[in-house]
Amino acid sequence: MCYIRASMSNVLQKQHEEHQTARQIMDNLEEMFGEQTIQAKTDAIKGLMNCRQKVGTPIKEHMMKVMA
């Protein structure tokens, strides 16, 4: 639990002072940021599915775009 708090910003540390277990902290963080995680995953999958190599573009350039 100390590692979790140490990696948080000061604002989040204050918000989670009353939580007694790591599970409580993680559940609360999931409530706060879970929706953002789902949206980020969805956006990443859409980006990969729609990524096409343009004719004449070197494979290295295309792969750098895919990995970014």
Distance bins in CASP14 RR format, pairs under 12 A and 6 or more apart:
PFRMAT RR
TARGET T0000
AUTHOR 0000-0000-0000
RMODE 2
METHOD distances of the structure
MODEL  1
1 7 0 0 0 0 0 1 0 0 0 0 0
1 8 0 0 0 0 0 1 0 0 0 0 0
1 13 0 0 0 0 0 1 0 0 0 0 0
1 16 0 0 0 0 1 0 0 0 0 0 0
1 17 0 0 0 0 0 1 0 0 0 0 0
1 19 0 0 0 0 1 0 0 0 0 0 0
1 20 0 0 0 0 1 0 0 0 0 0 0
1 21 1 0 0 1 0 0 0 0 0 0 0
1 22 1 0 1 0 0 0 0 0 0 0 0
1 23 0 0 0 0 1 0 0 0 0 0 0
1 24 0 0 0 0 1 0 0 0 0 0 0
1 25 1 0 0 1 0 0 0 0 0 0 0
1 26 0 0 0 0 1 0 0 0 0 0 0
2 8 0 0 0 0 0 1 0 0 0 0 0
2 13 0 0 0 0 0 1 0 0 0 0 0
2 16 0 0 0 0 0 1 0 0 0 0 0
2 22 0 0 0 0 1 0 0 0 0 0 0
2 25 0 0 0 0 0 1 0 0 0 0 0
3 22 0 0 0 0 1 0 0 0 0 0 0
3 25 0 0 0 0 0 1 0 0 0 0 0
3 26 0 0 0 0 0 1 0 0 0 0 0
4 12 0 0 0 0 1 0 0 0 0 0 0
4 13 0 0 0 0 1 0 0 0 0 0 0
4 16 0 0 0 0 1 0 0 0 0 0 0
4 19 0 0 0 0 1 0 0 0 0 0 0
4 21 0 0 0 0 0 1 0 0 0 0 0
4 22 1 0 1 0 0 0 0 0 0 0 0
4 23 0 0 0 0 0 1 0 0 0 0 0
4 24 0 0 0 0 0 1 0 0 0 0 0
4 25 1 0 1 0 0 0 0 0 0 0 0
4 26 1 0 0 1 0 0 0 0 0 0 0
4 27 0 0 0 0 0 1 0 0 0 0 0
4 28 0 0 0 0 0 1 0 0 0 0 0
4 29 0 0 0 0 1 0 0 0 0 0 0
5 12 0 0 0 0 1 0 0 0 0 0 0
5 13 1 0 1 0 0 0 0 0 0 0 0
5 14 0 0 0 0 0 1 0 0 0 0 0
5 15 0 0 0 0 0 1 0 0 0 0 0
5 16 1 0 0 1 0 0 0 0 0 0 0
5 17 0 0 0 0 1 0 0 0 0 0 0
5 19 0 0 0 0 1 0 0 0 0 0 0
5 21 0 0 0 0 0 1 0 0 0 0 0
5 22 0 0 0 0 1 0 0 0 0 0 0
5 24 0 0 0 0 0 1 0 0 0 0 0
5 25 1 0 0 1 0 0 0 0 0 0 0
5 26 0 0 0 0 0 1 0 0 0 0 0
5 29 0 0 0 0 0 1 0 0 0 0 0
6 12 0 0 0 0 0 1 0 0 0 0 0
6 13 0 0 0 0 1 0 0 0 0 0 0
6 16 0 0 0 0 0 1 0 0 0 0 0
6 25 0 0 0 0 0 1 0 0 0 0 0
7 13 0 0 0 0 1 0 0 0 0 0 0
7 16 0 0 0 0 0 1 0 0 0 0 0
7 22 0 0 0 0 0 1 0 0 0 0 0
7 25 0 0 0 0 0 1 0 0 0 0 0
7 29 0 0 0 0 0 1 0 0 0 0 0
8 14 0 0 0 0 1 0 0 0 0 0 0
8 15 0 0 0 0 1 0 0 0 0 0 0
8 16 1 0 0 1 0 0 0 0 0 0 0
8 17 0 0 0 0 0 1 0 0 0 0 0
8 19 0 0 0 0 0 1 0 0 0 0 0
8 25 0 0 0 0 1 0 0 0 0 0 0
8 26 0 0 0 0 0 1 0 0 0 0 0
8 28 0 0 0 0 0 1 0 0 0 0 0
8 29 0 0 0 0 1 0 0 0 0 0 0
8 32 0 0 0 0 0 1 0 0 0 0 0
8 33 0 0 0 0 0 1 0 0 0 0 0
9 15 0 0 0 0 1 0 0 0 0 0 0
9 16 0 0 0 0 0 1 0 0 0 0 0
9 29 0 0 0 0 0 1 0 0 0 0 0
10 16 0 0 0 0 0 1 0 0 0 0 0
10 17 0 0 0 0 0 1 0 0 0 0 0
11 17 0 0 0 0 0 1 0 0 0 0 0
11 32 0 0 0 0 0 1 0 0 0 0 0
12 19 0 0 0 0 0 1 0 0 0 0 0
12 25 0 0 0 0 1 0 0 0 0 0 0
12 28 0 0 0 0 1 0 0 0 0 0 0
12 29 1 0 0 1 0 0 0 0 0 0 0
12 32 0 0 0 0 1 0 0 0 0 0 0
12 33 0 0 0 0 0 1 0 0 0 0 0
13 19 0 0 0 0 0 1 0 0 0 0 0
13 25 0 0 0 0 0 1 0 0 0 0 0
13 29 0 0 0 0 0 1 0 0 0 0 0
15 24 0 0 0 0 0 1 0 0 0 0 0
15 25 0 0 0 0 1 0 0 0 0 0 0
15 28 1 0 0 1 0 0 0 0 0 0 0
15 29 0 0 0 0 1 0 0 0 0 0 0
15 31 0 0 0 0 0 1 0 0 0 0 0
15 32 0 0 0 0 1 0 0 0 0 0 0
16 22 0 0 0 0 0 1 0 0 0 0 0
16 23 0 0 0 0 0 1 0 0 0 0 0
16 24 0 0 0 0 1 0 0 0 0 0 0
16 25 1 0 1 0 0 0 0 0 0 0 0
16 26 0 0 0 0 1 0 0 0 0 0 0
16 27 0 0 0 0 0 1 0 0 0 0 0
16 28 1 0 0 1 0 0 0 0 0 0 0
16 29 0 0 0 0 1 0 0 0 0 0 0
16 31 0 0 0 0 0 1 0 0 0 0 0
16 32 0 0 0 0 0 1 0 0 0 0 0
17 24 0 0 0 0 0 1 0 0 0 0 0
17 25 0 0 0 0 0 1 0 0 0 0 0
17 28 0 0 0 0 0 1 0 0 0 0 0
18 24 0 0 0 0 1 0 0 0 0 0 0
18 25 0 0 0 0 0 1 0 0 0 0 0
18 28 0 0 0 0 1 0 0 0 0 0 0
19 25 1 0 1 0 0 0 0 0 0 0 0
19 26 0 0 0 0 1 0 0 0 0 0 0
19 27 0 0 0 0 1 0 0 0 0 0 0
19 28 1 0 0 1 0 0 0 0 0 0 0
19 29 0 0 0 0 1 0 0 0 0 0 0
19 31 0 0 0 0 0 1 0 0 0 0 0
20 28 0 0 0 0 0 1 0 0 0 0 0
21 27 0 0 0 0 1 0 0 0 0 0 0
21 28 0 0 0 0 0 1 0 0 0 0 0
22 28 0 0 0 0 0 1 0 0 0 0 0
22 29 0 0 0 0 0 1 0 0 0 0 0
23 29 0 0 0 0 0 1 0 0 0 0 0
23 30 0 0 0 0 0 1 0 0 0 0 0
24 30 0 0 0 0 0 1 0 0 0 0 0
24 31 0 0 0 0 0 1 0 0 0 0 0
25 31 0 0 0 0 0 1 0 0 0 0 0
25 32 0 0 0 0 0 1 0 0 0 0 0
26 32 0 0 0 0 0 1 0 0 0 0 0
26 33 0 0 0 0 0 1 0 0 0 0 0
26 34 0 0 0 0 0 1 0 0 0 0 0
27 33 0 0 0 0 0 1 0 0 0 0 0
27 34 0 0 0 0 0 1 0 0 0 0 0
28 34 0 0 0 0 0 1 0 0 0 0 0
29 35 0 0 0 0 0 1 0 0 0 0 0
29 36 0 0 0 0 0 1 0 0 0 0 0
29 37 0 0 0 0 0 1 0 0 0 0 0
30 36 0 0 0 0 0 1 0 0 0 0 0
30 37 0 0 0 0 1 0 0 0 0 0 0
30 38 0 0 0 0 0 1 0 0 0 0 0
31 37 0 0 0 0 0 1 0 0 0 0 0
33 39 0 0 0 0 0 1 0 0 0 0 0
33 40 0 0 0 0 1 0 0 0 0 0 0
34 40 0 0 0 0 1 0 0 0 0 0 0
34 41 0 0 0 0 0 1 0 0 0 0 0
35 41 0 0 0 0 0 1 0 0 0 0 0
35 42 0 0 0 0 0 1 0 0 0 0 0
36 42 0 0 0 0 0 1 0 0 0 0 0
36 43 0 0 0 0 0 1 0 0 0 0 0
37 43 0 0 0 0 0 1 0 0 0 0 0
37 44 0 0 0 0 0 1 0 0 0 0 0
38 44 0 0 0 0 0 1 0 0 0 0 0
38 45 0 0 0 0 0 1 0 0 0 0 0
39 45 0 0 0 0 0 1 0 0 0 0 0
39 46 0 0 0 0 0 1 0 0 0 0 0
40 46 0 0 0 0 0 1 0 0 0 0 0
40 47 0 0 0 0 0 1 0 0 0 0 0
41 47 0 0 0 0 0 1 0 0 0 0 0
41 48 0 0 0 0 0 1 0 0 0 0 0
42 48 0 0 0 0 0 1 0 0 0 0 0
42 49 0 0 0 0 0 1 0 0 0 0 0
43 49 0 0 0 0 0 1 0 0 0 0 0
43 50 0 0 0 0 0 1 0 0 0 0 0
44 50 0 0 0 0 0 1 0 0 0 0 0
44 51 0 0 0 0 0 1 0 0 0 0 0
44 66 0 0 0 0 0 1 0 0 0 0 0
44 67 0 0 0 0 0 1 0 0 0 0 0
44 68 0 0 0 0 0 1 0 0 0 0 0
45 51 0 0 0 0 0 1 0 0 0 0 0
47 65 0 0 0 0 0 1 0 0 0 0 0
47 66 0 0 0 0 1 0 0 0 0 0 0
47 68 0 0 0 0 0 1 0 0 0 0 0
48 65 0 0 0 0 0 1 0 0 0 0 0
48 66 1 0 0 1 0 0 0 0 0 0 0
48 67 0 0 0 0 0 1 0 0 0 0 0
48 68 0 0 0 0 0 1 0 0 0 0 0
49 66 0 0 0 0 0 1 0 0 0 0 0
50 65 0 0 0 0 0 1 0 0 0 0 0
50 66 0 0 0 0 0 1 0 0 0 0 0
51 57 0 0 0 0 0 1 0 0 0 0 0
51 62 0 0 0 0 1 0 0 0 0 0 0
51 63 0 0 0 0 0 1 0 0 0 0 0
51 64 0 0 0 0 0 1 0 0 0 0 0
51 65 1 0 0 1 0 0 0 0 0 0 0
51 66 1 0 1 0 0 0 0 0 0 0 0
51 67 0 0 0 0 0 1 0 0 0 0 0
51 68 0 0 0 0 0 1 0 0 0 0 0
52 62 0 0 0 0 1 0 0 0 0 0 0
52 65 0 0 0 0 0 1 0 0 0 0 0
52 66 0 0 0 0 0 1 0 0 0 0 0
53 59 1 0 0 1 0 0 0 0 0 0 0
53 60 0 0 0 0 0 1 0 0 0 0 0
53 61 0 0 0 0 1 0 0 0 0 0 0
53 62 1 0 1 0 0 0 0 0 0 0 0
53 63 0 0 0 0 1 0 0 0 0 0 0
53 64 0 0 0 0 0 1 0 0 0 0 0
53 65 0 0 0 0 1 0 0 0 0 0 0
53 66 0 0 0 0 1 0 0 0 0 0 0
54 61 0 0 0 0 1 0 0 0 0 0 0
54 62 1 0 0 1 0 0 0 0 0 0 0
54 65 0 0 0 0 1 0 0 0 0 0 0
55 62 0 0 0 0 0 1 0 0 0 0 0
56 62 0 0 0 0 1 0 0 0 0 0 0
57 63 0 0 0 0 0 1 0 0 0 0 0
57 64 0 0 0 0 0 1 0 0 0 0 0
57 65 0 0 0 0 1 0 0 0 0 0 0
57 66 0 0 0 0 0 1 0 0 0 0 0
58 64 0 0 0 0 1 0 0 0 0 0 0
58 65 0 0 0 0 0 1 0 0 0 0 0
59 65 0 0 0 0 0 1 0 0 0 0 0
59 66 0 0 0 0 0 1 0 0 0 0 0
60 66 0 0 0 0 0 1 0 0 0 0 0
60 67 0 0 0 0 0 1 0 0 0 0 0
61 67 0 0 0 0 0 1 0 0 0 0 0
61 68 0 0 0 0 0 1 0 0 0 0 0
62 68 0 0 0 0 0 1 0 0 0 0 0
END
